[in-house]
């Protein structure tokens, strides 16, 4: 076990009394304009929450996921409680003489400590696990192995939030509450972590590893006073953080999508920051080139403004965490600081997370002026992502495509899929993440969802068959040319389909970076015997279409040209529920090869107008 060099002069409040955080507090007290704006927004939200109906968690809500597979009802109330915790906690820090916020904060903490579980029902796998993980015995004292608790993302986050709040407000909150927090954090998180694991996420290579382990590590640095015990926890945490980094390749791409980069990498940063502070810089997890490349992912994965390259379970629009961006720019000088207008409209996210909220207040630097995303082309060779932004006198345009395989984190069946953007509108779409339900993450049902299956992507359909899930369904790269005005990227998609008759399939993208750019998509097929059907499918938003014999004009912004002698045009309107349960409408444009043969070459040209 590596000895963790905890500073003998350990600062009482290692996060809040850091150099940059102290500067932020000074600006808060001196009525700095930016901070006054942020605090004004926070106060408005806190007061709205205080006046709203109190969120009660009931048994019937808890059981809905098991009985009906629905997550939203319970999670809405659960997250409202965390929003109250964060809003009242931050406002009480800002206004320490405000008895109203103190009372609201204390009552919220008490209720959270009384919750049956800090986990979400969706993360308690089944009835057997539920009974096992919540077995109590009168013969067992608190902390004995008889009390067993699952640790999921939100149990770990709750432990982190309560530990940080209680530590920095130790002399302000009720002493019984401080003791209760320590008891619950030990009982629900520390003891299960050390004695009842290992949990699956301890060796995971995705966001769960960073969020769960990072939260536990940070909670430990606040709560565990014995240095040997603290070293045991931190050593264990750092092994999981290494597993998290193993999920990235050298190009730093987050295949889970931008939102999960913010989430997982954000918690990695929160842990690394606190570790630097309590070890006086002797352990610095940022001194790692892979971490550097992961930090650069944000500036590579935007098409323009808040429009994200939203492959996998990612939202199309992504608000940046301005505080996190400013922090990373201090660590790595080549980080592009985004414009302030792209920041979260609320410091508190929809899950009510404390850690990012307080940091996105105190890490913001009003002296840093962000800039629009730069014109650039990025080829992320390990993830197989191609992203190009073109700024001309005619407007702002972007193109993104992916290869990869169909067993990626938060996987969609989308090998060879692409996105096209022009002047404020995504015209060739990725649907992003759908509404999370029990079935959404069920192996046999996941790809029936439009946003997850190949049926919701701009991909070929061969003999009526779609791409299937599995790492064996993959792309390889034939050609990359990003140096010229006319950029080319050619993928071998032969292994992306389960079709014994398909002997070869290449998809070539030619991206012409003119004043009004164009994209040529060429699919070249070879078969052992004549196929029954070949359809070229393209997903567009439900916009006004002008249809003619050889082209389709989308929203007066994009012309799709094709050979009507070779291809027969049809369309179908599609709907699905997005991540927030809202209905969205799309159009699948389908171009059927009229006379399929053993060798087929199809070209479709997308020209911005």
C-alpha positions in Angstrom: 0.0 0.0 0.0 1.3 3.4 -1.0 1.7 5.8 1.9 -0.5 8.9 1.3 1.5 11.9 2.5 -1.3 13.8 4.2 0.0 17.2 5.2 0.7 17.5 8.9 -0.5 21.1 8.5 -3.7 19.9 6.8 -6.0 22.8 6.2 -9.2 22.7 8.1 -11.3 23.1 4.9 -9.1 22.0 2.1 -11.4 22.8 -0.8 -13.0 26.0 0.4 -9.8 27.6 1.6 -7.7 27.0 -1.5 -6.1 30.0 -3.3 -8.7 30.3 -6.0 -11.6 29.5 -3.8 -10.6 32.2 -1.4 -10.3 34.7 -4.2 -13.9 33.8 -5.2 -15.2 34.3 -1.7 -13.5 37.8 -1.6 -15.3 38.7 -4.8 -18.6 37.4 -3.5 -18.2 39.6 -0.4 -17.2 42.6 -2.5 -20.2 42.4 -4.8 -18.4 41.4 -8.0 -20.8 41.7 -11.0 -20.4 38.1 -12.3 -20.6 36.6 -8.8 -23.6 38.8 -8.0 -25.3 37.4 -11.1 -24.6 33.8 -10.2 -25.7 34.3 -6.6 -28.8 36.1 -7.7 -29.8 33.1 -9.9 -29.0 30.7 -7.0 -31.0 32.7 -4.5 -34.0 32.8 -6.9 -33.8 29.0 -7.2 -33.4 28.4 -3.5 -36.4 30.6 -2.7 -38.5 28.9 -5.3 -37.6 25.5 -3.8 -38.4 26.8 -0.3 -41.9 27.8 -1.3 -42.6 24.6 -3.3 -44.4 21.5 -1.9 -42.1 19.4 0.2 -40.9 16.3 -1.7 -41.9 13.1 0.0 -40.5 9.7 -1.0 -43.1 7.1 -0.8 -43.1 3.3 -1.0 -45.3 3.3 -4.0 -42.9 5.6 -5.9 -40.0 3.4 -4.8 -41.7 0.3 -6.1 -42.5 1.7 -9.6 -39.2 0.8 -11.1 -39.6 -2.8 -10.1 -43.3 -3.1 -11.0 -43.5 -0.9 -14.1 -39.9 -0.2 -15.1 -40.4 3.6 -14.7 -37.7 5.7 -13.1 -38.9 9.2 -13.5 -41.5 9.4 -10.7 -39.2 8.4 -7.8 -36.1 10.1 -9.2 -37.9 13.5 -9.6 -38.6 13.6 -5.9 -35.2 12.2 -5.0 -33.4 14.8 -7.0 -35.6 17.6 -5.7 -34.3 16.7 -2.2 -30.7 17.0 -3.5 -31.6 20.3 -5.2 -32.8 21.6 -1.8 -29.7 20.3 -0.1 -27.4 22.1 -2.6 -29.4 25.3 -2.9 -29.9 25.8 0.9 -26.4 24.7 1.6 -24.8 27.2 -0.8 -27.1 30.0 0.3 -26.3 29.4 3.9 -22.6 29.6 3.1 -23.1 32.8 1.3 -25.5 34.2 4.0 -24.2 32.6 7.3 -26.5 34.8 9.4 -29.7 33.7 7.6 -31.6 31.5 10.0 -34.1 30.7 7.4 -31.6 28.9 5.1 -30.0 27.2 8.1 -33.3 25.7 9.2 -34.2 24.6 5.7 -30.7 23.0 5.2 -30.8 21.2 8.5 -34.3 19.8 7.9 -33.2 18.6 4.5 -30.1 16.9 5.8 -32.1 15.2 8.5 -34.6 13.8 6.0 -31.8 12.6 3.7 -30.2 10.8 6.7 -33.6 9.2 7.3 -34.0 7.8 3.7 -34.4 4.1 3.4 -31.6 4.1 0.8 -29.4 6.7 -0.8 -29.4 4.6 -4.0 -31.8 4.9 -6.9 -34.2 1.9 -7.3 -32.9 1.4 -10.8 -29.5 0.6 -9.3 -30.8 -2.1 -7.0 -30.9 -4.9 -9.4 -33.6 -7.2 -8.3 -35.7 -8.4 -5.4 -33.0 -10.8 -4.2 -30.4 -8.1 -4.0 -32.9 -5.8 -2.3 -33.4 -8.3 0.4 -29.7 -9.1 0.7 -28.5 -5.5 0.8 -31.0 -4.3 3.4 -30.9 -7.2 5.9 -30.8 -6.0 9.5 -30.3 -8.0 12.7 -31.0 -6.8 16.3 -27.8 -8.6 17.3 -25.6 -6.4 15.1 -24.4 -3.0 16.1 -24.2 -0.2 13.7 -21.3 -0.8 11.4 -21.2 -4.6 11.7 -21.3 -6.6 8.5 -25.0 -7.4 9.2 -26.0 -4.0 7.9 -25.4 -4.2 4.1 -25.8 -1.3 1.7 -25.4 -1.0 -2.0 -23.2 1.9 -3.1 -24.3 3.4 -6.4 -23.5 6.8 -8.0 -26.0 8.7 -5.8 -25.2 7.0 -2.5 -21.5 8.0 -3.1 -22.4 11.5 -4.2 -24.7 12.0 -1.2 -21.9 10.9 1.2 -19.5 13.4 -0.5 -22.0 16.2 -0.4 -23.0 15.7 3.3 -19.3 15.2 4.3 -18.2 18.4 2.6 -21.2 20.5 3.9 -20.8 19.2 7.5 -17.0 19.8 7.4 -17.1 23.4 6.3 -20.2 24.2 8.5 -19.1 22.1 11.5 -19.4 25.0 13.9 -22.7 26.3 12.4 -25.0 23.3 12.1 -26.6 21.4 15.0 -24.1 19.1 16.7 -26.5 16.2 16.6 -26.8 16.6 12.9 -23.0 16.6 12.4 -22.8 13.4 14.4 -25.7 11.8 12.4 -24.0 12.7 9.1 -20.8 10.9 10.2 -22.8 7.8 11.4 -24.7 7.6 8.1 -21.7 8.1 5.9 -19.8 5.4 7.7 -22.7 3.0 7.8 -24.0 3.4 4.3 -20.7 4.0 2.4 -17.3 3.6 4.2 -18.0 0.3 5.9 -19.7 -1.3 2.8 -16.8 0.0 0.7 -14.1 -1.6 2.8 -15.9 -4.7 4.1 -18.7 -5.7 1.7 -17.3 -5.2 -1.8 -15.9 -5.3 -4.2 -18.6 -3.5 -6.1 -18.7 -3.8 -9.9 -17.8 -0.1 -10.4 -14.5 -0.6 -8.6 -13.0 -2.0 -11.7 -15.2 -0.3 -14.2 -13.8 1.9 -17.0 -16.6 4.4 -17.3 -18.2 7.3 -15.3 -19.3 5.1 -12.4 -15.7 4.4 -11.4 -14.8 8.1 -11.2 -18.0 9.3 -9.6 -18.3 6.5 -7.0 -14.7 6.2 -6.1 -14.0 10.0 -6.3 -17.0 10.8 -4.1 -15.9 8.2 -1.5 -12.3 9.5 -1.6 -13.4 13.1 -1.1 -15.8 12.1 1.7 -13.0 10.3 3.4 -10.6 13.3 3.3 -13.3 15.2 5.2 -14.5 12.6 7.7 -11.8 10.0 8.4 -9.4 11.4 11.0 -7.1 8.3 11.4 -4.3 8.7 8.8 -3.8 5.0 8.4 -7.5 4.4 7.7 -7.6 7.4 5.3 -4.6 6.0 3.4 -6.4 2.6 3.0 -9.4 4.3 1.5 -7.4 6.6 -0.8 -5.2 3.8 -2.1 -8.4 1.8 -2.9 -9.9 4.9 -4.6 -6.8 5.5 -6.7 -6.9 2.0 -8.1 -10.4 2.6 -9.3 -9.4 5.9 -10.8 -6.7 4.0 -12.8 -9.5 1.7 -14.1 -11.5 4.8 -15.1 -8.6 6.1 -17.1 -8.2 2.7 -18.8 -11.6 3.4 -20.4 -10.0 6.2 -22.4 -7.5 5.7 -25.2 -4.6 8.1 -26.0 -6.9 10.5 -28.0 -8.9 11.3 -24.8 -12.3 10.8 -26.4 -15.2 10.1 -24.1 -17.2 7.6 -26.1 -20.1 7.8 -23.5 -20.7 11.4 -24.7 -20.1 14.9 -23.6 -22.5 14.8 -20.6 -20.7 11.8 -19.2 -17.4 13.5 -19.8 -18.7 16.4 -17.6 -19.9 13.9 -15.0 -17.2 11.3 -14.8 -14.2 13.4 -15.6 -15.7 16.2 -13.4 -15.6 13.9 -10.4 -12.1 12.8 -11.3 -11.1 16.5 -11.2 -12.8 17.1 -7.9 -10.9 14.2 -6.3 -7.6 15.2 -7.9 -8.0 18.8 -6.7 -8.7 17.8 -3.1 -5.9 15.3 -3.1 -3.4 17.9 -4.2 -4.6 20.2 -1.4 -4.4 17.6 1.4 -1.0 16.3 0.3 0.5 19.7 -0.3 0.9 18.8 -4.0 2.9 15.6 -3.4 0.2 13.6 -5.3 -0.9 15.3 -8.5 -3.1 13.2 -10.7 -3.0 15.9 -13.4 0.6 15.0 -14.2 -0.5 12.5 -16.7 -0.7 13.0 -20.5 -3.8 10.9 -20.9 -5.6 13.1 -18.3 -4.4 16.1 -20.3 -5.9 14.7 -23.5 -9.2 13.9 -21.7 -9.3 17.5 -20.5 -9.0 18.6 -24.2 -12.1 16.6 -25.2 -14.5 19.3 -24.4 -13.2 21.7 -27.0 -13.2 19.0 -29.7 -16.7 17.7 -29.3 -18.8 20.8 -30.0 -20.1 21.6 -33.5 -20.9 25.2 -32.7 -22.1 27.2 -29.7 -23.9 24.7 -27.4 -24.4 22.0 -30.2 -22.6 18.8 -29.2 -21.3 15.9 -31.2 -23.9 13.8 -29.5 -23.0 10.2 -30.4 -24.0 7.6 -27.8 -26.3 8.6 -24.9 -25.5 12.3 -25.2 -27.8 15.3 -25.4 -27.6 17.5 -28.6 -27.3 20.7 -26.5 -24.7 20.9 -23.8 -24.2 23.7 -21.3 -20.6 24.0 -20.3 -19.5 24.0 -16.7 -17.7 27.3 -16.7 -16.0 26.8 -13.3 -14.7 23.4 -14.4 -13.5 24.8 -17.7 -11.7 27.7 -15.9 -10.1 25.3 -13.5 -8.8 23.0 -16.3 -7.4 26.1 -18.1 -5.3 26.8 -15.1 -3.9 23.3 -15.1 -3.4 23.0 -18.9 -2.6 26.2 -20.9 -4.0 24.7 -24.2 -7.5 24.4 -22.9 -9.9 26.6 -24.8 -12.1 28.5 -22.4 -15.7 28.7 -23.8 -17.8 31.8 -23.9 -19.6 32.6 -20.7 -22.9 32.6 -22.6 -22.6 28.8 -22.9 -22.6 28.2 -19.2 -25.3 26.3 -17.3 -28.3 28.5 -17.0 -28.5 27.2 -13.4 -25.5 26.4 -11.2 -27.5 23.4 -9.8 -28.1 20.6 -12.3 -31.3 18.6 -12.7 -30.0 16.0 -10.2 -29.2 18.6 -7.6 -25.5 17.7 -7.3 -23.6 19.6 -4.7 -20.0 19.0 -5.8 -20.3 20.5 -9.3 -22.6 23.3 -8.1 -20.3 24.7 -5.4 -17.2 24.3 -7.7 -18.9 26.0 -10.6 -19.4 29.0 -8.4 -16.0 29.2 -6.7 -13.9 28.1 -9.7 -15.3 30.7 -12.1 -12.7 33.4 -12.9 -14.3 36.7 -14.0 -11.0 37.8 -15.4 -11.0 35.1 -18.0 -12.7 36.0 -21.2 -13.9 33.0 -23.1 -14.0 32.7 -26.9 -16.2 31.0 -29.5 -15.0 27.5 -30.5 -12.2 27.8 -33.0 -12.4 26.6 -36.6 -10.7 23.2 -36.5 -10.6 19.6 -37.7 -10.1 16.8 -35.2 -9.4 13.2 -36.0 -9.7 11.1 -32.8 -8.0 8.0 -34.2 -8.7 5.7 -31.3 -12.4 6.5 -30.9 -12.8 6.7 -34.7 -14.4 10.2 -34.5 -14.0 12.8 -37.3 -15.0 16.3 -36.4 -14.6 19.4 -38.6 -15.8 23.0 -38.0 -15.7 25.5 -40.9 -16.3 29.2 -40.4 -16.8 31.2 -43.6 -18.4 34.5 -44.7 -21.5 32.4 -45.5 -21.8 31.1 -42.0 -20.7 28.4 -39.6 -20.8 24.7 -40.6 -19.7 21.4 -39.1 -19.5 17.7 -39.9 -18.9 14.8 -37.6 -18.8 11.0 -38.3 -17.9 7.9 -36.3 -16.6 4.4 -36.9 -15.8 2.4 -33.8 -17.9 -0.7 -32.9 -21.2 -1.6 -31.4 -20.2 -2.4 -27.9 -19.1 1.0 -26.7 -20.1 2.6 -23.4 -23.8 3.6 -23.5 -23.7 1.9 -26.9 -25.8 2.8 -29.9 -25.6 0.7 -33.1 -24.1 3.5 -35.2 -20.9 2.4 -37.0 -20.5 4.8 -40.0 -23.2 7.3 -38.8 -22.7 11.0 -39.2 -24.0 14.5 -38.3 -24.2 17.6 -40.4 -24.7 21.2 -39.0 -25.1 24.6 -40.6 -25.9 28.0 -39.3 -27.6 27.2 -36.1 -29.4 24.0 -37.2 -28.5 20.3 -37.1 -29.7 19.0 -40.4 -28.5 15.4 -40.4 -29.2 14.2 -36.8 -28.1 12.0 -34.1 -31.0 11.5 -31.8 -28.8 11.2 -28.7 -30.1 9.7 -25.4 -33.7 8.6 -24.9 -35.8 8.3 -21.7 -34.0 6.1 -19.3 -36.2 3.2 -18.2 -35.7 -0.3 -17.0 -36.0 -1.6 -20.6 -33.7 1.0 -22.0 -30.8 -0.7 -20.3 -32.1 -4.3 -20.8 -29.8 -6.2 -23.2 -32.7 -7.6 -25.2 -34.8 -4.4 -25.4 -32.3 -1.6 -25.6 -32.0 -1.6 -29.4 -35.7 -1.5 -30.0 -35.5 2.2 -29.0 -35.2 4.4 -32.0 -32.3 6.4 -30.6 -30.3 3.3 -29.8 -30.8 1.0 -32.7 -29.5 1.4 -36.2 -33.0 2.2 -37.4 -32.6 5.7 -35.9 -29.2 6.5 -37.6 -28.0 7.5 -41.0 -26.9 4.1 -42.1 -27.5 1.5 -44.8 -30.2 -1.2 -44.5 -29.1 -4.3 -46.4 -31.6 -7.0 -47.2 -33.9 -5.5 -44.6 -31.4 -6.0 -41.9 -29.8 -3.4 -39.5 -26.5 -3.3 -37.7 -26.5 -5.5 -34.5 -25.0 -4.9 -31.1 -21.6 -6.4 -30.3 -17.9 -5.5 -30.6 -17.6 -7.8 -33.6 -19.7 -5.3 -35.6 -17.0 -2.7 -36.2 -15.3 -0.4 -38.7 -11.7 -0.1 -39.7 -10.1 2.9 -41.3 -9.0 2.8 -44.9 -8.0 6.4 -45.5 -7.7 9.7 -43.6 -6.9 13.0 -45.2 -7.4 16.1 -43.1 -4.7 18.3 -44.4 -6.4 19.7 -47.5 -9.4 21.8 -48.2 -11.1 18.7 -49.5 -11.0 16.3 -46.5 -11.5 12.6 -46.9 -12.3 9.8 -44.5 -13.0 6.3 -45.7 -14.3 3.5 -43.5 -14.4 -0.2 -44.1 -17.9 -1.3 -42.9 -17.7 -4.9 -44.1 -17.8 -6.2 -40.5 -20.5 -3.8 -39.3 -23.3 -6.0 -40.6 -24.2 -9.6 -40.1 -24.6 -10.6 -43.7 -22.7 -13.6 -45.1 -23.5 -12.4 -48.6 -21.8 -9.0 -48.1 -18.1 -9.3 -49.0 -17.2 -5.6 -48.9 -18.7 -2.3 -47.9 -16.8 1.0 -47.8 -18.3 4.4 -46.8 -16.3 7.4 -47.9 -16.9 10.9 -46.7 -15.6 13.8 -48.7 -16.0 17.1 -46.8 -15.3 20.1 -49.1 -14.6 23.1 -46.9 -15.8 25.8 -49.4 -17.6 29.1 -48.6 -20.7 26.9 -48.6 -19.4 23.4 -47.7 -20.6 20.2 -49.1 -20.4 16.6 -48.0 -20.2 13.7 -50.5 -21.2 10.3 -49.0 -20.1 7.3 -51.2 -21.1 3.7 -50.3 -19.5 0.9 -52.3 -20.9 -2.6 -51.9 -19.8 -6.0 -53.1 -21.8 -9.2 -52.6 -21.4 -12.9 -53.3 -24.8 -13.1 -55.0 -27.3 -10.4 -55.9 -28.8 -8.8 -52.7 -32.5 -8.4 -52.3 -32.5 -4.8 -51.3 -30.2 -1.9 -50.4 -31.5 1.2 -48.7 -29.6 4.4 -47.9 -31.2 6.0 -44.8 -30.6 9.5 -43.5 -32.2 11.0 -40.3 -33.2 14.6 -40.5 -35.4 16.8 -38.1 -39.0 17.3 -39.0 -38.5 20.4 -41.1 -40.0 21.9 -44.3 -39.0 19.8 -47.3 -39.0 20.7 -51.0 -39.0 17.5 -53.0 -38.1 17.1 -56.6 -37.0 14.3 -58.9 -33.3 14.4 -58.0 -33.0 16.4 -54.8 -34.6 17.2 -51.5 -34.1 20.7 -49.9 -34.2 20.7 -46.2 -35.4 24.0 -44.5 -34.0 26.1 -47.4 -30.5 25.3 -45.9 -29.4 22.0 -47.4 -29.9 20.3 -50.7 -29.6 16.5 -50.8 -28.8 15.4 -54.4 -29.1 11.8 -55.6 -29.4 9.9 -58.9 -33.1 9.3 -59.3 -32.4 6.7 -62.1 -30.6 4.6 -59.5 -32.4 5.5 -56.3 -36.1 5.6 -55.4 -37.0 8.2 -52.7 -39.4 7.7 -49.8 -39.7 9.0 -46.3 -41.2 8.0 -42.9 -42.0 10.2 -39.9 -40.5 8.9 -36.7 -41.1 9.9 -33.0 -39.4 9.0 -29.8 -39.2 10.2 -26.2 -36.0 12.1 -25.4 -34.0 11.9 -22.2 -36.5 14.1 -20.4 -39.6 12.2 -21.6 -40.5 14.8 -24.2 -41.7 13.7 -27.6 -39.5 14.5 -30.6 -40.3 14.1 -34.3 -37.9 13.2 -37.1 -38.0 12.1 -40.7 -36.1 9.1 -42.1 -35.2 9.8 -45.7 -34.8 6.4 -47.5 -33.2 6.0 -51.0 -33.9 2.5 -52.3 -31.5 1.1 -54.9 -33.8 0.2 -57.8 -31.7 -2.6 -59.3 -29.4 -4.1 -56.7 -26.6 -6.1 -58.1 -23.4 -7.8 -56.8 -21.5 -4.5 -57.2 -23.2 -1.3 -56.2 -21.8 2.3 -55.9 -24.1 4.9 -54.4 -23.3 8.6 -54.1 -25.4 11.2 -52.2 -24.3 14.8 -52.0 -25.3 17.2 -49.3 -24.8 20.8 -50.4 -25.3 23.8 -48.0 -27.3 26.6 -49.7 
